[in-house]
Amino acid sequence: MDAVTAPPDPVNEPIRSYAMGSPERTSLEHRLKEMGNEQIDLTITVGGEQRMAGGEPYEVVQPHRHSAVLGTLKHATAADVRAAAAAAKEAAPAWRALPYDERAAVLLRAAELLAGPWRDTINAATMLGQSKSVLQAEIDAACELIDFLRFNVAFGRQILGEQPRSTSAAWNRFDHRPLEGFVLAIAPFNFTSIAANLALAPALMGNTVVWKPSPTQQLSAHYLMRLFEAAGLPPGVVNLVTGDGKAVSEVALADPDLAGIHFTGSTGTFQHLWRTVGDNISAYKTYPRLVGETGGKDFVFAHPSADPAALHTALIRGAFEYQGQKCSAASRAYIPRSLWDDGFGERLGATTDCLLYGDVTVLSNFGGAVIDARAFARLAAAIDRFREDDACTIVAGGAYDDSEGYLIRPTVVECTDPTHEVFTAEYFGPILSVFVYDDAEYEAVLRQAADVAPYALTGAVFATDRAAIDQASEVLRFSAGNFYVN
């Protein structure tokens, strides 16, 4: 085709409410029941072929009902990873030769399928396998992923359209080439949309991918792979490997054709990847590009002029939606004493204690379980330490129970020491630490909070005083990549 095309303008996917008696609620509940009663083989997909990996088995369960097995994967072996890398390399010439619009058409088709007939399946897999509430699954696995797919097509066209000026004597053109080799995409458990985007964003730009989701996200990853195929993704463009990633580290990171790593996960894991690439740098055919997002100890800083109602909502939803298992979750809060002592602390504690956590197939529940036994043990141990620490007071929550699911009650901990571990350690769970400061100490506490934690991902300031907002924005400029005001 000889044409300068104009694909549909991207629009944000509307969020469904799943109200009582609505058709979408009935449809989703039916799919949840179907998938909850299944146990499937969670295969690898290499060069378009589905098969079980060659390593030890691992059962994927419902975190809120851990006796319920959803499926079984096997850890990928070195041979599995070598096969995935080989399939990616084999598919690369034909895929990168496709015009951009043809690659984009696959993503746009995937978006339409997800917005329609695949929506219940991907949402249900996310709810059951990752213990997300219906709202959290809808805004992640459906809406955010649909938006990624649609908007990335527009952003890709924008990038390709950035061309140099020409002169009367020369026509200058800029070729945005895919990377020379394959991209390794390593995904976290907590966002279905991010897991898909880590693989599909490089693929859109002409790259081929070895994709390793988290084992605890494997159910939704399995169905995402089927969605990609239904949308027309050719074999070998994205190759899914299962398991804990040991073989991936041993094989893919040592492959001379490794061209890039697309990562979301823990700080320690990304540091390991970076260090390993550095150790292997002389063996690569090119210099691998590393793109990663890692940990956070995200703050909410309230000025005495803050709107109490807006602050209350931000802390409850920011800290306790999806059980605090978001890199953007509110984890530490700084509240002026005038506000805290005027009933704010009591209201925060009372609302926290009213939140309903449990089985996410009960659609009225606000939250579910933490992802697995290891996360449960880590969070329970932290709560026990707070209870024995004279500097800490548990304002709300503090209970936990793993008899049926990995349930940690949303917990608010007030601490009198702003350098305490509750303000520096990443718990990745439903724990919010609070430091109550004297109103006159706003600037001093602001500066202390800016550098106390070794992270700089997300933060927010709440104030109606514009001078205070400006001051916080300047002091916290390098303390949060995503910075929100009110």
C-alpha positions, 0 to 999 in steps of 0.5 A, spaced: 500 500 500 502 506 498 499 511 503 500 516 508 495 513 513 491 516 519 489 510 524 484 512 529 485 517 534 486 514 541 481 515 547 481 513 554 477 506 555 471 508 559 471 504 566 465 499 567 462 500 574 460 493 575 453 495 578 449 490 582 444 487 576 448 490 570 450 485 564 457 486 565 457 484 572 453 478 571 458 476 565 464 477 569 461 473 575 460 467 570 467 467 567 470 468 574 466 461 576 468 458 570 475 460 571 475 458 578 473 451 577 479 450 572 486 447 573 490 449 566 497 447 564 501 454 564 505 453 558 511 457 555 510 459 548 516 459 543 516 460 536 508 460 536 508 453 539 505 452 546 508 446 551 510 445 558 517 448 560 522 442 562 523 444 569 520 443 576 512 444 577 509 450 580 502 451 582 499 458 581 493 459 586 488 464 588 492 468 594 485 469 597 484 462 597 490 458 597 487 451 597 484 453 590 489 451 584 488 455 578 494 452 574 501 449 574 507 451 570 514 449 570 520 453 571 523 454 564 530 451 563 536 453 560 534 449 553 527 453 554 530 460 554 535 458 548 529 456 544 526 462 546 531 467 544 533 463 537 525 464 536 526 471 537 532 472 532 529 467 527 522 472 527 526 478 527 527 479 519 520 479 517 517 482 523 522 488 522 520 488 515 513 489 516 511 497 515 509 500 522 502 500 520 502 493 520 505 492 526 500 497 529 494 494 527 496 488 531 496 492 537 489 496 535 486 489 534 488 487 541 485 493 544 479 492 541 478 484 542 480 486 550 475 492 550 470 487 547 470 479 548 476 478 551 475 483 557 472 478 562 477 473 561 483 478 562 479 481 568 477 474 571 484 472 570 487 478 574 482 477 579 483 470 581 491 470 580 493 476 583 487 477 588 485 484 585 478 487 586 473 488 581 475 495 580 483 494 580 482 489 575 478 493 571 482 499 571 489 495 570 487 489 566 482 492 561 482 500 561 490 501 562 492 496 557 487 498 552 490 505 553 497 502 552 495 499 546 492 505 543 496 510 545 503 507 544 501 506 536 500 514 536 506 515 540 510 511 535 507 514 529 510 521 533 517 518 534 517 516 527 515 523 524 520 526 528 525 527 522 531 532 520 530 538 516 532 538 509 536 543 505 535 545 497 541 540 496 539 534 500 533 530 503 535 528 510 531 522 513 532 519 520 531 511 520 528 509 527 531 502 527 529 496 531 535 494 536 540 489 533 538 482 537 532 481 542 529 484 547 528 481 554 522 483 558 521 481 565 515 483 568 512 484 575 506 480 578 502 486 580 500 489 574 497 485 568 497 492 563 505 493 565 506 485 564 503 486 557 506 493 555 513 490 557 513 486 551 508 489 546 512 496 546 518 494 544 515 489 539 511 495 536 517 498 534 520 492 530 523 488 536 522 481 537 522 479 545 523 474 550 518 475 555 518 472 562 512 474 567 512 473 574 510 466 576 504 469 580 502 473 574 502 467 570 495 466 569 493 472 566 500 472 562 497 465 559 491 469 557 494 475 554 499 471 550 492 468 547 490 475 546 496 477 542 495 471 538 488 472 536 490 479 534 494 476 529 501 477 532 506 472 528 509 466 531 516 468 535 515 476 535 513 475 543 516 468 546 513 467 553 517 463 558 515 461 565 518 460 572 522 464 577 527 467 572 534 463 574 535 460 567 533 467 564 539 470 568 544 464 566 542 464 558 539 470 556 543 475 559 549 471 556 547 471 549 551 475 545 544 478 541 541 481 547 540 488 545 535 490 551 532 489 557 525 492 559 524 491 566 519 493 572 520 490 579 524 490 585 531 495 585 535 489 587 533 485 581 534 490 576 541 492 580 543 484 579 541 485 571 545 491 570 551 488 574 550 482 570 550 486 563 556 490 565 560 483 567 558 481 560 559 487 556 565 485 552 561 479 549 555 483 546 554 484 539 552 491 541 551 495 547 544 493 551 539 498 552 536 497 559 529 501 561 527 499 568 522 502 573 524 499 580 522 500 588 518 506 592 517 508 598 512 513 596 510 519 600 504 524 602 506 530 605 500 535 608 501 542 609 497 545 615 493 548 609 491 541 606 484 540 605 482 534 610 477 530 606 481 530 600 487 528 604 483 522 607 481 520 601 488 520 598 491 516 604 486 511 604 485 509 596 493 511 595 495 506 601 490 500 601 487 499 594 490 493 591 493 491 598 498 497 597 502 492 592 503 498 587 510 501 586 506 508 586 502 506 593 502 511 599 507 508 604 509 514 608 505 520 610 507 527 614 501 530 617 501 537 621 499 536 628 494 541 628 490 537 623 492 530 626 489 532 633 483 535 630 480 528 629 484 527 622 487 521 625 481 518 629 477 518 622 483 515 618 484 509 623 476 508 623 476 508 615 482 503 615 478 499 620 472 499 616 475 496 609 473 490 607 479 485 605 477 478 603 475 473 597 475 478 591 470 474 587 465 477 592 465 484 588 463 488 594 470 487 597 475 493 597 481 488 597 484 481 597 490 478 599 497 479 598 500 475 593 504 469 596 506 466 603 513 470 602 509 476 602 505 474 608 511 472 612 515 479 611 509 483 612 506 479 618 514 480 621 514 487 620 507 488 624 510 484 629 516 489 630 512 495 630 507 492 636 514 491 640 517 498 638 516 504 643 516 509 637 511 506 634 503 506 635 498 501 631 493 506 629 489 501 625 489 494 623 495 490 625 492 483 624 493 478 619 491 471 618 493 466 613 489 460 614 485 461 608 488 466 604 494 471 605 490 476 608 494 482 612 489 487 614 490 494 612 495 498 617 496 505 620 502 506 624 504 512 627 511 513 629 515 518 633 522 517 629 522 520 622 528 516 621 525 509 623 525 503 618 517 505 617 519 511 613 525 508 609 523 500 608 519 498 602 514 493 605 510 492 598 503 491 602 498 495 606 502 498 611 502 506 612 507 509 616 505 516 619 509 522 622 506 527 626 510 534 625 509 540 629 506 545 624 512 550 625 517 545 623 514 544 616 520 546 612 525 542 616 521 536 616 520 537 608 527 537 607 528 531 612 523 527 608 526 528 601 532 524 602 530 519 608 529 513 603 533 510 598 527 511 593 524 517 588 518 514 585 512 517 587 510 523 592 504 528 593 503 534 597 497 537 599 496 544 601 491 550 599 497 555 600 500 556 594 507 558 597 507 552 601 506 548 594 511 551 591 516 550 596 514 543 597 515 542 589 522 545 589 525 541 596 522 534 593 524 536 586 528 530 586 525 525 591 519 523 586 519 522 579 511 522 579 509 528 583 502 530 585 499 536 587 492 535 591 
